[in-house]
Amino acid sequence: MSGFVEKPEPIQVPGLVHLHTGKVRELYQNEAGDLVMVASDRMSAYDWVLPTEIPDKGRVLTQLSLWWFDQLRDLAPNHVIGTDLPEGAPADWAGRTLVCKSLRMVPVECVARGYLTGSGLLEYDESRTVCGLALPEGLVDGSELPAPIFTPATKAEVGEHDENVSYEEVARQVGAETAAQLRQETLAVYSRARDIARERGIILADTKFEFGFDGDTLVLADEVLTPDSSRFWPADQWEPGRAQPSYDKQYVRDWLTSAESGWDRRSEQPPPALPERVVEATRAKYVEAYERLTGLRWAS
């Protein structure tokens, strides 16, 4: 059992049709047929959307995505049309709303890995492969890979796991030409972002992208290169052979699996509310990631 501990009721706005409630985002369509994405402050972990929100999280995700879209503009077109609030929208939507092109989305999570950790490490320890790609012997948690790799996954519904798949399976699902485009774009965008992050003292260990087609053009969509979709590690603390400190929800995961929380993730019970100190520390991690990457001071 998993999903929303408390599924929110979407806000109704005149002129907007609510399409979907995701783990973090609410998706609407306006009268022009454009998509309106609103990033909430919801936090998900272990396939649950938690009952406790992280203040400013949705704005950090939105503003950081916009910054990255600008850095990548010459490399990959994106889906953003504007950031103006729809008429009649709540004031709280400011800073967390994107008006976007309606794309024909490709049903693949496009994951790029430059370092070995997470589900990739689990597969490597069993077979010395990640998504069927052979890797050298002797790698450990946090090892840098000889070159970045494309390790796609299927997109899952709320409460379900994304599942790693082979490149061949992606080609079977979406066609060889589209699969080749996805791999090329994913690795190109990852490599650009990795270099930008490295200049700022941050390792981009891995990240996932979503793409869609605007006519025949492959377009970068959804959020990009945020702590929700990426593993960012402080470069000065990188030490292969152990779990790395990170700018993401790991603080939340660690508390949920601690004795203090009293929660058994293998049970069917929903996770408990987060204590205030965990909320504050998690918010600080998201803000620090934004400030270190962009060089801008966060103004909530």
BALOBA-1460 file (C-alpha; in Angstrom, 3 decimals):
// residues 300
<rec num="1" residu="m" x="0.000" y="0.000" z="0.000"/>
<rec num="2" residu="s" x="1.258" y="3.494" z="-0.830"/>
<rec num="3" residu="g" x="0.228" y="6.774" z="-2.428"/>
<rec num="4" residu="f" x="-1.161" y="9.876" z="-0.735"/>
<rec num="5" residu="v" x="-1.481" y="9.875" z="3.031"/>
<rec num="6" residu="e" x="-4.003" y="12.684" z="2.546"/>
<rec num="7" residu="k" x="-4.848" y="13.392" z="-1.096"/>
<rec num="8" residu="p" x="-5.503" y="17.113" z="-1.555"/>
<rec num="9" residu="e" x="-8.523" y="18.545" z="-3.284"/>
<rec num="10" residu="p" x="-7.368" y="20.600" z="-6.295"/>
<rec num="11" residu="i" x="-8.090" y="24.314" z="-6.260"/>
<rec num="12" residu="q" x="-10.681" y="25.292" z="-8.848"/>
<rec num="13" residu="v" x="-9.847" y="28.363" z="-10.939"/>
<rec num="14" residu="p" x="-12.214" y="29.841" z="-13.549"/>
<rec num="15" residu="g" x="-10.928" y="29.187" z="-17.053"/>
<rec num="16" residu="l" x="-8.718" y="26.273" z="-15.969"/>
<rec num="17" residu="v" x="-9.580" y="22.588" z="-16.187"/>
<rec num="18" residu="h" x="-7.842" y="20.407" z="-13.607"/>
<rec num="19" residu="l" x="-6.178" y="17.435" z="-15.315"/>
<rec num="20" residu="h" x="-4.062" y="15.622" z="-12.750"/>
<rec num="21" residu="t" x="-2.767" y="15.622" z="-9.179"/>
<rec num="22" residu="g" x="0.817" y="14.354" z="-9.074"/>
<rec num="23" residu="k" x="3.178" y="13.715" z="-6.201"/>
<rec num="24" residu="v" x="4.229" y="17.367" z="-6.214"/>
<rec num="25" residu="r" x="2.449" y="19.137" z="-9.081"/>
<rec num="26" residu="e" x="-1.100" y="20.026" z="-9.975"/>
<rec num="27" residu="l" x="-1.692" y="20.082" z="-13.719"/>
<rec num="28" residu="y" x="-4.342" y="22.235" z="-15.395"/>
<rec num="29" residu="q" x="-5.242" y="23.238" z="-18.951"/>
<rec num="30" residu="n" x="-6.197" y="26.784" z="-19.880"/>
<rec num="31" residu="e" x="-8.656" y="27.901" z="-22.531"/>
<rec num="32" residu="a" x="-5.855" y="28.249" z="-25.099"/>
<rec num="33" residu="g" x="-4.965" y="24.574" z="-24.629"/>
<rec num="34" residu="d" x="-1.714" y="25.305" z="-22.783"/>
<rec num="35" residu="l" x="-0.744" y="23.396" z="-19.664"/>
<rec num="36" residu="v" x="-0.514" y="25.184" z="-16.314"/>
<rec num="37" residu="m" x="1.811" y="23.419" z="-13.865"/>
<rec num="38" residu="v" x="1.666" y="24.394" z="-10.204"/>
<rec num="39" residu="a" x="4.395" y="23.008" z="-7.917"/>
<rec num="40" residu="s" x="3.143" y="22.380" z="-4.391"/>
<rec num="41" residu="d" x="5.213" y="22.038" z="-1.231"/>
<rec num="42" residu="r" x="4.367" y="18.338" z="-0.984"/>
<rec num="43" residu="m" x="7.147" y="15.866" z="-0.168"/>
<rec num="44" residu="s" x="7.243" y="12.254" z="-1.302"/>
<rec num="45" residu="a" x="9.385" y="9.402" z="0.007"/>
<rec num="46" residu="y" x="9.251" y="5.630" z="-0.291"/>
<rec num="47" residu="d" x="6.319" y="5.874" z="-2.726"/>
<rec num="48" residu="w" x="4.243" y="7.874" z="-0.239"/>
<rec num="49" residu="v" x="3.231" y="11.519" z="-0.493"/>
<rec num="50" residu="l" x="3.775" y="12.596" z="3.107"/>
<rec num="51" residu="p" x="1.260" y="14.444" z="5.271"/>
<rec num="52" residu="t" x="3.804" y="17.201" z="6.027"/>
<rec num="53" residu="e" x="4.771" y="19.886" z="3.510"/>
<rec num="54" residu="i" x="8.159" y="21.620" z="3.190"/>
<rec num="55" residu="p" x="7.641" y="25.417" z="3.045"/>
<rec num="56" residu="d" x="8.886" y="27.066" z="-0.190"/>
<rec num="57" residu="k" x="9.763" y="23.715" z="-1.780"/>
<rec num="58" residu="g" x="7.496" y="24.213" z="-4.808"/>
<rec num="59" residu="r" x="8.903" y="27.681" z="-5.459"/>
<rec num="60" residu="v" x="12.488" y="26.436" z="-5.168"/>
<rec num="61" residu="l" x="11.782" y="23.650" z="-7.658"/>
<rec num="62" residu="t" x="10.122" y="26.051" z="-10.102"/>
<rec num="63" residu="q" x="12.728" y="28.814" z="-9.896"/>
<rec num="64" residu="l" x="15.637" y="26.378" z="-10.115"/>
<rec num="65" residu="s" x="14.058" y="24.690" z="-13.152"/>
<rec num="66" residu="l" x="13.663" y="28.070" z="-14.840"/>
<rec num="67" residu="w" x="17.334" y="28.863" z="-14.165"/>
<rec num="68" residu="w" x="18.422" y="25.544" z="-15.659"/>
<rec num="69" residu="f" x="16.153" y="25.917" z="-18.685"/>
<rec num="70" residu="d" x="17.963" y="29.198" z="-19.361"/>
<rec num="71" residu="q" x="21.406" y="27.558" z="-19.035"/>
<rec num="72" residu="l" x="20.361" y="24.830" z="-21.469"/>
<rec num="73" residu="r" x="18.443" y="26.953" z="-23.971"/>
<rec num="74" residu="d" x="20.995" y="26.577" z="-26.771"/>
<rec num="75" residu="l" x="21.218" y="22.814" z="-26.230"/>
<rec num="76" residu="a" x="17.620" y="21.723" z="-25.754"/>
<rec num="77" residu="p" x="14.340" y="23.569" z="-26.409"/>
<rec num="78" residu="n" x="11.940" y="23.506" z="-23.453"/>
<rec num="79" residu="h" x="8.197" y="23.657" z="-22.890"/>
<rec num="80" residu="v" x="7.954" y="26.928" z="-20.918"/>
<rec num="81" residu="i" x="5.743" y="29.661" z="-22.390"/>
<rec num="82" residu="g" x="5.625" y="31.979" z="-19.373"/>
<rec num="83" residu="t" x="5.210" y="32.412" z="-15.645"/>
<rec num="84" residu="d" x="2.282" y="34.847" z="-15.434"/>
<rec num="85" residu="l" x="-0.455" y="33.789" z="-13.045"/>
<rec num="86" residu="p" x="-3.753" y="32.858" z="-14.678"/>
<rec num="87" residu="e" x="-6.514" y="35.333" z="-13.907"/>
<rec num="88" residu="g" x="-8.272" y="34.363" z="-10.698"/>
<rec num="89" residu="a" x="-5.463" y="32.104" z="-9.467"/>
<rec num="90" residu="p" x="-4.582" y="32.213" z="-5.755"/>
<rec num="91" residu="a" x="-1.749" y="34.561" z="-4.770"/>
<rec num="92" residu="d" x="0.095" y="31.528" z="-3.363"/>
<rec num="93" residu="w" x="0.619" y="30.277" z="-6.926"/>
<rec num="94" residu="a" x="3.111" y="33.083" z="-7.547"/>
<rec num="95" residu="g" x="6.619" y="31.760" z="-8.134"/>
<rec num="96" residu="r" x="5.442" y="28.167" z="-8.401"/>
<rec num="97" residu="t" x="3.471" y="28.285" z="-11.664"/>
<rec num="98" residu="l" x="4.599" y="27.568" z="-15.225"/>
<rec num="99" residu="v" x="2.491" y="27.968" z="-18.347"/>
<rec num="100" residu="c" x="3.764" y="25.363" z="-20.789"/>
<rec num="101" residu="k" x="3.260" y="23.998" z="-24.262"/>
<rec num="102" residu="s" x="1.041" y="20.952" z="-24.464"/>
<rec num="103" residu="l" x="3.356" y="18.217" z="-25.752"/>
<rec num="104" residu="r" x="3.025" y="14.636" z="-26.887"/>
<rec num="105" residu="m" x="4.921" y="13.188" z="-23.949"/>
<rec num="106" residu="v" x="7.282" y="10.239" z="-24.305"/>
<rec num="107" residu="p" x="6.420" y="7.674" z="-21.593"/>
<rec num="108" residu="v" x="10.013" y="7.181" z="-20.455"/>
<rec num="109" residu="e" x="11.985" y="8.544" z="-17.502"/>
<rec num="110" residu="c" x="15.286" y="9.524" z="-19.129"/>
<rec num="111" residu="v" x="17.908" y="8.908" z="-16.451"/>
<rec num="112" residu="a" x="21.562" y="9.868" z="-16.804"/>
<rec num="113" residu="r" x="24.139" y="8.578" z="-14.338"/>
<rec num="114" residu="g" x="27.675" y="9.821" z="-13.933"/>
<rec num="115" residu="y" x="28.228" y="8.121" z="-10.579"/>
<rec num="116" residu="l" x="27.207" y="4.770" z="-9.136"/>
<rec num="117" residu="t" x="24.624" y="4.797" z="-6.348"/>
<rec num="118" residu="g" x="20.973" y="4.010" z="-5.605"/>
<rec num="119" residu="s" x="19.213" y="1.382" z="-7.716"/>
<rec num="120" residu="g" x="22.174" y="1.374" z="-10.102"/>
<rec num="121" residu="l" x="24.470" y="0.250" z="-7.290"/>
<rec num="122" residu="l" x="22.070" y="-2.557" z="-6.331"/>
<rec num="123" residu="e" x="22.084" y="-3.934" z="-9.882"/>
<rec num="124" residu="y" x="25.844" y="-3.477" z="-10.196"/>
<rec num="125" residu="d" x="26.484" y="-5.462" z="-7.011"/>
<rec num="126" residu="e" x="24.461" y="-8.344" z="-8.456"/>
<rec num="127" residu="s" x="25.605" y="-8.399" z="-12.074"/>
<rec num="128" residu="r" x="28.238" y="-5.693" z="-12.720"/>
<rec num="129" residu="t" x="25.695" y="-3.982" z="-14.971"/>
<rec num="130" residu="v" x="23.268" y="-1.041" z="-14.796"/>
<rec num="131" residu="c" x="20.196" y="-1.350" z="-17.039"/>
<rec num="132" residu="g" x="22.093" y="-4.097" z="-18.839"/>
<rec num="133" residu="l" x="25.162" y="-1.912" z="-19.505"/>
<rec num="134" residu="a" x="28.388" y="-3.635" z="-18.447"/>
<rec num="135" residu="l" x="30.588" y="-1.675" z="-16.021"/>
<rec num="136" residu="p" x="34.147" y="-2.301" z="-14.795"/>
<rec num="137" residu="e" x="34.968" y="-4.306" z="-11.683"/>
<rec num="138" residu="g" x="35.874" y="-2.558" z="-8.449"/>
<rec num="139" residu="l" x="33.268" y="0.204" z="-8.347"/>
<rec num="140" residu="v" x="31.696" y="1.141" z="-5.008"/>
<rec num="141" residu="d" x="28.930" y="3.412" z="-3.739"/>
<rec num="142" residu="g" x="29.749" y="6.895" z="-5.049"/>
<rec num="143" residu="s" x="32.296" y="5.840" z="-7.690"/>
<rec num="144" residu="e" x="32.516" y="8.052" z="-10.764"/>
<rec num="145" residu="l" x="31.709" y="6.071" z="-13.896"/>
<rec num="146" residu="p" x="34.164" y="5.973" z="-16.817"/>
<rec num="147" residu="a" x="31.581" y="7.962" z="-18.818"/>
<rec num="148" residu="p" x="27.973" y="9.004" z="-18.205"/>
<rec num="149" residu="i" x="25.390" y="6.349" z="-19.067"/>
<rec num="150" residu="f" x="21.743" y="6.461" z="-20.152"/>
<rec num="151" residu="t" x="19.657" y="4.248" z="-17.858"/>
<rec num="152" residu="p" x="15.975" y="4.727" z="-18.677"/>
<rec num="153" residu="a" x="13.002" y="3.785" z="-16.532"/>
<rec num="154" residu="t" x="9.292" y="3.388" z="-17.053"/>
<rec num="155" residu="k" x="7.079" y="6.114" z="-15.609"/>
<rec num="156" residu="a" x="5.027" y="4.986" z="-12.609"/>
<rec num="157" residu="e" x="1.741" y="6.190" z="-11.179"/>
<rec num="158" residu="v" x="1.664" y="7.831" z="-7.746"/>
<rec num="159" residu="g" x="2.441" y="5.170" z="-5.157"/>
<rec num="160" residu="e" x="4.321" y="2.883" z="-7.546"/>
<rec num="161" residu="h" x="8.006" y="2.407" z="-8.351"/>
<rec num="162" residu="d" x="9.613" y="3.552" z="-11.562"/>
<rec num="163" residu="e" x="11.207" y="0.449" z="-13.054"/>
<rec num="164" residu="n" x="14.631" y="0.468" z="-14.713"/>
<rec num="165" residu="v" x="14.537" y="-0.910" z="-18.257"/>
<rec num="166" residu="s" x="17.090" y="-1.573" z="-20.970"/>
<rec num="167" residu="y" x="17.724" y="0.715" z="-23.917"/>
<rec num="168" residu="e" x="16.458" y="-2.070" z="-26.160"/>
<rec num="169" residu="e" x="13.133" y="-2.064" z="-24.302"/>
<rec num="170" residu="v" x="12.817" y="1.713" z="-24.779"/>
<rec num="171" residu="a" x="13.492" y="1.268" z="-28.506"/>
<rec num="172" residu="r" x="10.794" y="-1.393" z="-28.632"/>
<rec num="173" residu="q" x="8.290" y="0.871" z="-26.881"/>
<rec num="174" residu="v" x="8.899" y="4.191" z="-28.648"/>
<rec num="175" residu="g" x="10.832" y="3.252" z="-31.773"/>
<rec num="176" residu="a" x="14.546" y="3.141" z="-32.543"/>
<rec num="177" residu="e" x="14.777" y="6.726" z="-33.828"/>
<rec num="178" residu="t" x="13.063" y="8.266" z="-30.783"/>
<rec num="179" residu="a" x="15.098" y="6.087" z="-28.399"/>
<rec num="180" residu="a" x="18.320" y="7.283" z="-30.022"/>
<rec num="181" residu="q" x="17.169" y="10.915" z="-29.722"/>
<rec num="182" residu="l" x="16.298" y="10.445" z="-26.053"/>
<rec num="183" residu="r" x="19.694" y="8.955" z="-25.272"/>
<rec num="184" residu="q" x="21.600" y="11.625" z="-27.162"/>
<rec num="185" residu="e" x="19.658" y="14.537" z="-25.620"/>
<rec num="186" residu="t" x="19.750" y="13.077" z="-22.109"/>
<rec num="187" residu="l" x="23.512" y="12.602" z="-22.102"/>
<rec num="188" residu="a" x="24.161" y="15.988" z="-23.723"/>
<rec num="189" residu="v" x="22.020" y="17.843" z="-21.180"/>
<rec num="190" residu="y" x="23.468" y="15.871" z="-18.273"/>
<rec num="191" residu="s" x="27.039" y="16.589" z="-19.377"/>
<rec num="192" residu="r" x="26.371" y="20.342" z="-19.670"/>
<rec num="193" residu="a" x="24.668" y="20.438" z="-16.272"/>
<rec num="194" residu="r" x="27.391" y="18.310" z="-14.642"/>
<rec num="195" residu="d" x="30.041" y="20.759" z="-15.768"/>
<rec num="196" residu="i" x="28.044" y="23.790" z="-14.583"/>
<rec num="197" residu="a" x="27.427" y="22.182" z="-11.190"/>
<rec num="198" residu="r" x="31.061" y="21.151" z="-10.845"/>
<rec num="199" residu="e" x="32.154" y="24.783" z="-11.290"/>
<rec num="200" residu="r" x="29.986" y="25.561" z="-8.258"/>
<rec num="201" residu="g" x="31.429" y="22.820" z="-6.063"/>
<rec num="202" residu="i" x="28.559" y="20.381" z="-6.572"/>
<rec num="203" residu="i" x="28.625" y="16.880" z="-8.062"/>
<rec num="204" residu="l" x="25.615" y="15.970" z="-10.198"/>
<rec num="205" residu="a" x="25.606" y="12.226" z="-9.549"/>
<rec num="206" residu="d" x="22.513" y="11.421" z="-11.581"/>
<rec num="207" residu="t" x="19.309" y="13.008" z="-12.793"/>
<rec num="208" residu="k" x="16.142" y="12.238" z="-14.700"/>
<rec num="209" residu="f" x="14.485" y="14.159" z="-17.516"/>
<rec num="210" residu="e" x="11.151" y="14.003" z="-19.287"/>
<rec num="211" residu="f" x="10.739" y="14.815" z="-22.958"/>
<rec num="212" residu="g" x="7.803" y="15.380" z="-25.263"/>
<rec num="213" residu="f" x="7.268" y="16.207" z="-28.923"/>
<rec num="214" residu="d" x="6.117" y="19.590" z="-30.172"/>
<rec num="215" residu="g" x="5.351" y="18.501" z="-33.703"/>
<rec num="216" residu="d" x="8.549" y="16.732" z="-34.756"/>
<rec num="217" residu="t" x="10.764" y="18.571" z="-32.248"/>
<rec num="218" residu="l" x="11.894" y="16.813" z="-29.067"/>
<rec num="219" residu="v" x="11.375" y="19.216" z="-26.153"/>
<rec num="220" residu="l" x="12.624" y="19.146" z="-22.555"/>
<rec num="221" residu="a" x="9.641" y="19.198" z="-20.195"/>
<rec num="222" residu="d" x="8.475" y="19.039" z="-16.582"/>
<rec num="223" residu="e" x="11.072" y="20.073" z="-13.991"/>
<rec num="224" residu="v" x="14.806" y="19.832" z="-14.620"/>
<rec num="225" residu="l" x="17.855" y="19.380" z="-12.411"/>
<rec num="226" residu="t" x="16.207" y="20.010" z="-9.054"/>
<rec num="227" residu="p" x="16.815" y="18.205" z="-5.753"/>
<rec num="228" residu="d" x="13.601" y="16.258" z="-6.445"/>
<rec num="229" residu="s" x="14.844" y="14.869" z="-9.752"/>
<rec num="230" residu="s" x="18.613" y="14.754" z="-9.179"/>
<rec num="231" residu="r" x="21.280" y="13.666" z="-6.741"/>
<rec num="232" residu="f" x="23.490" y="16.646" z="-5.878"/>
<rec num="233" residu="w" x="26.517" y="16.015" z="-3.638"/>
<rec num="234" residu="p" x="28.908" y="18.584" z="-2.145"/>
<rec num="235" residu="a" x="32.154" y="17.984" z="-4.044"/>
<rec num="236" residu="d" x="34.388" y="18.708" z="-1.060"/>
<rec num="237" residu="q" x="32.764" y="15.859" z="0.894"/>
<rec num="238" residu="w" x="32.748" y="13.254" z="-1.871"/>
<rec num="239" residu="e" x="34.218" y="9.975" z="-0.637"/>
<rec num="240" residu="p" x="33.512" y="6.803" z="-2.652"/>
<rec num="241" residu="g" x="32.714" y="3.732" z="-0.614"/>
<rec num="242" residu="r" x="29.948" y="5.232" z="1.495"/>
<rec num="243" residu="a" x="26.650" y="7.042" z="1.156"/>
<rec num="244" residu="q" x="27.298" y="10.678" z="0.195"/>
<rec num="245" residu="p" x="25.793" y="13.722" z="1.906"/>
<rec num="246" residu="s" x="23.305" y="15.243" z="-0.509"/>
<rec num="247" residu="y" x="21.045" y="18.189" z="-1.320"/>
<rec num="248" residu="d" x="17.787" y="16.307" z="-1.510"/>
<rec num="249" residu="k" x="15.164" y="14.474" z="0.530"/>
<rec num="250" residu="q" x="17.672" y="12.052" z="2.095"/>
<rec num="251" residu="y" x="17.231" y="13.802" z="5.443"/>
<rec num="252" residu="v" x="13.535" y="12.898" z="5.286"/>
<rec num="253" residu="r" x="14.248" y="9.306" z="4.238"/>
<rec num="254" residu="d" x="16.743" y="8.879" z="7.068"/>
<rec num="255" residu="w" x="14.259" y="10.108" z="9.669"/>
<rec num="256" residu="l" x="11.438" y="7.931" z="8.323"/>
<rec num="257" residu="t" x="13.590" y="4.809" z="8.629"/>
<rec num="258" residu="s" x="14.947" y="5.750" z="12.070"/>
<rec num="259" residu="a" x="13.735" y="4.268" z="15.336"/>
<rec num="260" residu="e" x="12.489" y="7.726" z="16.319"/>
<rec num="261" residu="s" x="9.810" y="7.749" z="13.606"/>
<rec num="262" residu="g" x="8.464" y="4.370" z="14.664"/>
<rec num="263" residu="w" x="7.445" y="3.638" z="11.070"/>
<rec num="264" residu="d" x="8.036" y="0.344" z="9.274"/>
<rec num="265" residu="r" x="8.238" y="1.098" z="5.536"/>
<rec num="266" residu="r" x="7.437" y="-2.572" z="4.781"/>
<rec num="267" residu="s" x="4.122" y="-2.301" z="6.566"/>
<rec num="268" residu="e" x="0.874" y="-1.057" z="5.053"/>
<rec num="269" residu="q" x="0.704" y="1.813" z="7.517"/>
<rec num="270" residu="p" x="1.174" y="5.349" z="6.135"/>
<rec num="271" residu="p" x="4.243" y="7.280" z="7.309"/>
<rec num="272" residu="p" x="3.916" y="9.718" z="10.211"/>
<rec num="273" residu="a" x="4.069" y="13.508" z="10.111"/>
<rec num="274" residu="l" x="7.564" y="14.993" z="10.049"/>
<rec num="275" residu="p" x="8.857" y="16.840" z="13.115"/>
<rec num="276" residu="e" x="9.547" y="20.560" z="12.721"/>
<rec num="277" residu="r" x="13.332" y="20.155" z="12.879"/>
<rec num="278" residu="v" x="13.247" y="17.709" z="9.941"/>
<rec num="279" residu="v" x="11.047" y="20.119" z="7.984"/>
<rec num="280" residu="e" x="13.407" y="23.031" z="8.660"/>
<rec num="281" residu="a" x="16.547" y="21.038" z="7.820"/>
<rec num="282" residu="t" x="15.020" y="19.754" z="4.579"/>
<rec num="283" residu="r" x="13.923" y="23.226" z="3.508"/>
<rec num="284" residu="a" x="17.452" y="24.486" z="4.226"/>
<rec num="285" residu="k" x="18.922" y="21.785" z="1.957"/>
<rec num="286" residu="y" x="16.666" y="22.772" z="-0.958"/>
<rec num="287" residu="v" x="17.448" y="26.465" z="-0.488"/>
<rec num="288" residu="e" x="21.187" y="25.797" z="-0.222"/>
<rec num="289" residu="a" x="21.102" y="23.801" z="-3.467"/>
<rec num="290" residu="y" x="19.345" y="26.701" z="-5.210"/>
<rec num="291" residu="e" x="21.777" y="29.292" z="-3.888"/>
<rec num="292" residu="r" x="24.944" y="27.304" z="-4.600"/>
<rec num="293" residu="l" x="23.906" y="26.410" z="-8.132"/>
<rec num="294" residu="t" x="22.498" y="29.757" z="-9.225"/>
<rec num="295" residu="g" x="24.708" y="32.075" z="-7.203"/>
<rec num="296" residu="l" x="21.517" y="33.923" z="-6.237"/>
<rec num="297" residu="r" x="20.182" y="34.538" z="-2.741"/>
<rec num="298" residu="w" x="16.853" y="32.862" z="-2.061"/>
<rec num="299" residu="a" x="14.133" y="35.369" z="-1.201"/>
<rec num="300" residu="s" x="11.072" y="33.581" z="0.174"/>
